[in-house]
């Protein structure tokens, strides 16, 4: 069945491609955050363990919203580790870093998601895709706030 939502197929494909990168970044950050939740140690254990749980829970909900927006545009959402590794700007962390390094890496990840989301805005605006623009606005706002909160833990 032909999709007719007021956004042409080429624009939908471009937006879906950008959202695929956002999905990959979000999922990669989810995995990193969940890993750090499991493995954090030190004097800030309780605070960080709970904070990371709140963050990975929110990220798990976000991946669904992003994937469903891609599907609403009538394109398949990436959903494999190999696709996420190819599309994501967030690199895996090997080993178990110290708590302060975990925080720094999560700040970098939050900021990477913001940059990816922001890069999709021109495509959404050009196509007058308000639904995607709204999703991007919400994601940017949340990730900027989370990055700020994490950075505050590193203040000397």
DODOSE-333670 format. One record per residue (C-alpha): z, x, y. Coordinates in nm, 2 decimals. Each point is the difference from the previous one (the first is absolute). Example, Ala and Ser with C-alpha at 12.3 -4.5 7.8 and 13.67 -1.06 7.14 Angstrom:
2
+--------+--------+--------+
:      w :      u :      v :
+--------+--------+--------+
:   0.78 :   1.23 :  -0.45 :
:  -0.07 :   0.14 :   0.34 :
+--------+--------+--------+
END
This chain:
156
+--------+--------+--------+
:      w :      u :      v :
+--------+--------+--------+
:   0.00 :   0.00 :   0.00 :
:  -0.09 :   0.13 :   0.35 :
:   0.30 :   0.07 :   0.22 :
:  -0.04 :  -0.13 :   0.36 :
:   0.31 :   0.08 :   0.20 :
:  -0.17 :   0.10 :   0.32 :
:   0.00 :   0.38 :  -0.08 :
:  -0.33 :   0.14 :  -0.13 :
:   0.00 :   0.19 :  -0.33 :
:  -0.06 :   0.34 :   0.15 :
:   0.31 :  -0.04 :   0.23 :
:   0.20 :  -0.14 :  -0.29 :
:  -0.09 :   0.30 :  -0.21 :
:   0.10 :   0.24 :   0.27 :
:   0.33 :  -0.17 :   0.06 :
:   0.07 :  -0.02 :  -0.37 :
:  -0.07 :   0.37 :  -0.04 :
:   0.25 :   0.08 :   0.28 :
:   0.25 :  -0.24 :  -0.16 :
:  -0.05 :   0.18 :  -0.33 :
:   0.11 :   0.33 :   0.17 :
:   0.30 :  -0.18 :   0.14 :
:   0.08 :  -0.14 :  -0.34 :
:  -0.02 :   0.35 :  -0.15 :
:   0.22 :   0.14 :   0.27 :
:   0.25 :  -0.28 :  -0.03 :
:   0.02 :   0.03 :  -0.38 :
:   0.03 :   0.37 :   0.02 :
:   0.29 :  -0.03 :   0.24 :
:   0.16 :  -0.26 :  -0.22 :
:  -0.01 :   0.23 :  -0.29 :
:   0.14 :   0.29 :   0.20 :
:   0.27 :  -0.21 :   0.14 :
:   0.10 :  -0.14 :  -0.33 :
:   0.01 :   0.35 :  -0.15 :
:   0.22 :   0.12 :   0.28 :
:   0.23 :  -0.30 :  -0.05 :
:   0.05 :   0.10 :  -0.37 :
:   0.05 :   0.37 :   0.07 :
:   0.18 :   0.03 :   0.33 :
:   0.33 :   0.19 :  -0.01 :
:   0.25 :   0.14 :   0.25 :
:   0.25 :  -0.12 :   0.25 :
:  -0.24 :  -0.27 :   0.13 :
:  -0.07 :  -0.13 :  -0.35 :
:   0.12 :  -0.36 :   0.05 :
:  -0.16 :  -0.05 :   0.34 :
:  -0.34 :   0.15 :  -0.11 :
:   0.00 :  -0.17 :  -0.34 :
:   0.04 :  -0.34 :   0.16 :
:  -0.23 :   0.07 :   0.29 :
:  -0.28 :   0.13 :  -0.24 :
:   0.05 :  -0.32 :  -0.21 :
:  -0.05 :  -0.22 :   0.30 :
:  -0.31 :   0.20 :   0.09 :
:  -0.17 :   0.00 :  -0.34 :
:   0.08 :  -0.37 :  -0.04 :
:  -0.18 :  -0.08 :   0.32 :
:  -0.29 :   0.23 :  -0.10 :
:  -0.04 :  -0.18 :  -0.33 :
:  -0.04 :  -0.33 :   0.19 :
:  -0.25 :   0.17 :   0.24 :
:  -0.23 :   0.12 :  -0.27 :
:  -0.05 :  -0.36 :  -0.12 :
:  -0.07 :  -0.12 :   0.35 :
:  -0.26 :   0.27 :   0.06 :
:  -0.17 :  -0.05 :  -0.33 :
:  -0.01 :  -0.37 :   0.05 :
:  -0.17 :   0.05 :   0.34 :
:  -0.26 :   0.22 :  -0.16 :
:  -0.06 :  -0.28 :  -0.26 :
:  -0.02 :  -0.26 :   0.28 :
:  -0.29 :   0.20 :   0.14 :
:  -0.16 :  -0.03 :  -0.35 :
:   0.03 :   0.37 :  -0.11 :
:   0.19 :   0.15 :  -0.29 :
:   0.33 :   0.17 :   0.09 :
:   0.05 :   0.35 :  -0.13 :
:   0.27 :   0.00 :  -0.26 :
:   0.01 :   0.32 :  -0.20 :
:   0.18 :   0.33 :   0.05 :
:  -0.33 :   0.18 :   0.01 :
:  -0.14 :  -0.23 :   0.27 :
:   0.33 :   0.03 :   0.20 :
:   0.00 :   0.38 :  -0.03 :
:  -0.36 :   0.01 :   0.12 :
:   0.06 :  -0.24 :   0.30 :
:   0.35 :   0.10 :   0.11 :
:   0.08 :   0.24 :   0.28 :
:   0.35 :   0.03 :  -0.14 :
:   0.04 :   0.29 :  -0.25 :
:   0.24 :   0.00 :  -0.30 :
:   0.32 :   0.19 :   0.03 :
:   0.07 :   0.21 :  -0.31 :
:   0.36 :   0.08 :  -0.10 :
:   0.30 :  -0.15 :   0.16 :
:   0.05 :   0.10 :   0.36 :
:   0.33 :   0.01 :   0.17 :
:   0.11 :  -0.32 :   0.18 :
:  -0.10 :   0.12 :   0.35 :
:  -0.35 :   0.10 :  -0.13 :
:  -0.03 :  -0.34 :  -0.16 :
:   0.06 :  -0.16 :   0.34 :
:  -0.25 :   0.23 :   0.17 :
:  -0.26 :  -0.08 :  -0.26 :
:   0.05 :  -0.37 :   0.03 :
:  -0.03 :   0.02 :   0.38 :
:  -0.34 :   0.18 :  -0.06 :
:  -0.10 :  -0.28 :  -0.24 :
:   0.10 :  -0.28 :   0.23 :
:  -0.20 :   0.16 :   0.28 :
:  -0.30 :   0.05 :  -0.23 :
:   0.00 :  -0.37 :  -0.08 :
:   0.01 :  -0.08 :   0.38 :
:  -0.30 :   0.23 :   0.06 :
:  -0.19 :  -0.16 :  -0.28 :
:   0.08 :  -0.35 :   0.12 :
:  -0.09 :   0.08 :   0.36 :
:  -0.34 :   0.15 :  -0.12 :
:  -0.10 :  -0.34 :  -0.14 :
:   0.06 :  -0.19 :   0.33 :
:  -0.34 :   0.07 :   0.16 :
:  -0.17 :  -0.15 :  -0.31 :
:   0.22 :  -0.31 :   0.00 :
:  -0.05 :  -0.05 :   0.38 :
:  -0.37 :   0.04 :  -0.02 :
:  -0.02 :  -0.26 :  -0.27 :
:   0.25 :  -0.23 :   0.18 :
:   0.21 :   0.01 :  -0.32 :
:   0.32 :  -0.12 :   0.14 :
:   0.17 :  -0.03 :  -0.34 :
:  -0.05 :   0.37 :  -0.08 :
:   0.10 :   0.10 :   0.36 :
:   0.32 :  -0.20 :  -0.04 :
:   0.07 :   0.17 :  -0.33 :
:  -0.06 :   0.34 :   0.15 :
:   0.22 :  -0.08 :   0.30 :
:   0.29 :  -0.10 :  -0.23 :
:  -0.05 :   0.31 :  -0.22 :
:  -0.01 :   0.24 :   0.30 :
:   0.31 :  -0.16 :   0.16 :
:   0.20 :   0.03 :  -0.32 :
:  -0.11 :   0.36 :  -0.09 :
:   0.06 :   0.12 :   0.36 :
:   0.35 :  -0.15 :  -0.01 :
:   0.07 :   0.15 :  -0.34 :
:  -0.12 :   0.34 :   0.10 :
:   0.23 :  -0.01 :   0.31 :
:   0.30 :  -0.10 :  -0.21 :
:  -0.07 :   0.28 :  -0.25 :
:  -0.05 :   0.26 :   0.28 :
:   0.33 :  -0.11 :   0.15 :
:   0.17 :   0.14 :  -0.32 :
:  -0.14 :   0.34 :   0.08 :
:   0.12 :   0.02 :   0.36 :
:   0.23 :   0.29 :   0.06 :
+--------+--------+--------+
END
